[in-house]
Amino acid sequence: MQLKLKPIALQDILLPNDNINYEKWSVVACDQFTSQPEYWEELRQRIGNEPSTYDLILPEVYLENMCDEIIDGINQKMYDYINQGILKNIGPSMILVERKTLNGKTRLGLMLSIDLEAYDYRDFTKPHIRTTENTIISRIPPRVRIRKDAPLELTHVMLLANDPEKHILRNLFKRKDEFQVVYNFDLNMKGGHIRGYQITDCDKVINDFYSLIKDEDDPILFIVGDGNHSLATAKTHWETLKPTLSDSDLIDHPARFALVEVVNIFDDGLDFEGIHRILFNIEDDFLDGLQNAIDQEVETWVYTKKTGKIPFYMPKSTALAYEQIQNYIDDYLTYHPDVMIDYIHGDEELISICNKHKDSLGIHMPILDSKDLFPFIQMGKILPRKSFSIGSATAKRYYLESRYIKKIDI
């Protein structure tokens, strides 16, 4: 299929040079373990002073401490790594990713770049690349502040493709011996193992993805699986930059593109999990109010340190359950500014965090069926934020590959 707009782009990919300890270089997505600073403290100690993506990101557990000095420090560290030759450019490429997680499953992905002109997070749009969850506009400006002067982009964005026959990535994997292995190591902090194969002849795989588009009037290609707000940040930065550029720069400026990992939604190693809610400094009336405000059709549970697990009832429809519960919480937070919320992966983590905070309440949320997601988005609907998670926290993308988002003279 010939497209006037090419959503998939071939851009240079940067990796750490061969002398870098990849196990210490690569760290989990910044939006994980947001209520567990001990995770990040242990990781910091493990890395020490060696080069690491830890120093190129701001873990969201520390987001309230963000200031210009911290952002300047991140940007300076990026320039240091560039100038010190810590990064190597492997050229215009894709990388086939073989990720083995602790649950024993293998997930296949493909690192590639997308054209941000083919993506939109706003309502009532039909771009080739679509958001799956409500974008909270207030969360974008702090992230744009970090990206605005950064020379590099690191990514934990994961896009989903709709390939029910599982042909595209599986066929690439059958040919893995033809490709150069560009990394192969154990990820730190129980992240499993990752191996990457460089692909430079990409025309066929690009056309294979384009062949998944079934309706030219509604040309959905990818949907966002992880990193909705990170991709929205990249889009916002590009839209802000565009008016300052010449016509030639508008065509190929590196900020026009974003690095992502594409995974087939039907991949055997792809696990969908619910994202639980924890509220802190909660008052006694909250739970009764929530229960009375939503449909009571199926049983789940809530947890407090005082009561342990107790039954709770929510709508049978997973999408409706997230919508009703999140709407009530958002409204409640408006009138109770002292109450805080966090979004947690895993039952054990939910209980552990609640046990550390006596005035907290954990809500155990259901799992969205992955086969329902593309049809739901194709209908023009968007889920509430944090409605599903691709795997547990340790199965998330780790920062590893990067690319320039500024024109850099080396």
DAQUI-V888944 format. One record per helix or strand. SS is the DSSP state (~ for helix, > for strand). FROM is the first residue (numbers start at 1). TO is the last residue. If there is no record, write none. Layout:
ss=SS from=FROM to=TO
ss=SS from=FROM to=TO
This chain:
ss=> from=8 to=9
ss=> from=12 to=16
ss=~ from=22 to=25
ss=> from=27 to=28
ss=~ from=37 to=47
ss=~ from=53 to=56
ss=~ from=60 to=65
ss=~ from=68 to=83
ss=> from=87 to=92
ss=> from=94 to=100
ss=> from=106 to=115
ss=~ from=116 to=118
ss=> from=119 to=120
ss=> from=129 to=130
ss=> from=133 to=133
ss=~ from=137 to=148
ss=> from=152 to=154
ss=> from=158 to=161
ss=~ from=168 to=174
ss=~ from=176 to=178
ss=> from=180 to=187
ss=> from=192 to=199
ss=~ from=203 to=210
ss=> from=222 to=226
ss=~ from=228 to=242
ss=~ from=247 to=252
ss=~ from=254 to=256
ss=> from=257 to=264
ss=> from=272 to=273
ss=> from=276 to=280
ss=~ from=285 to=293
ss=> from=298 to=304
ss=> from=308 to=314
ss=~ from=318 to=335
ss=> from=340 to=344
ss=~ from=347 to=356
ss=> from=361 to=363
ss=~ from=370 to=378
ss=> from=383 to=383
ss=> from=389 to=390
ss=~ from=393 to=395
ss=> from=398 to=399
ss=> from=402 to=404
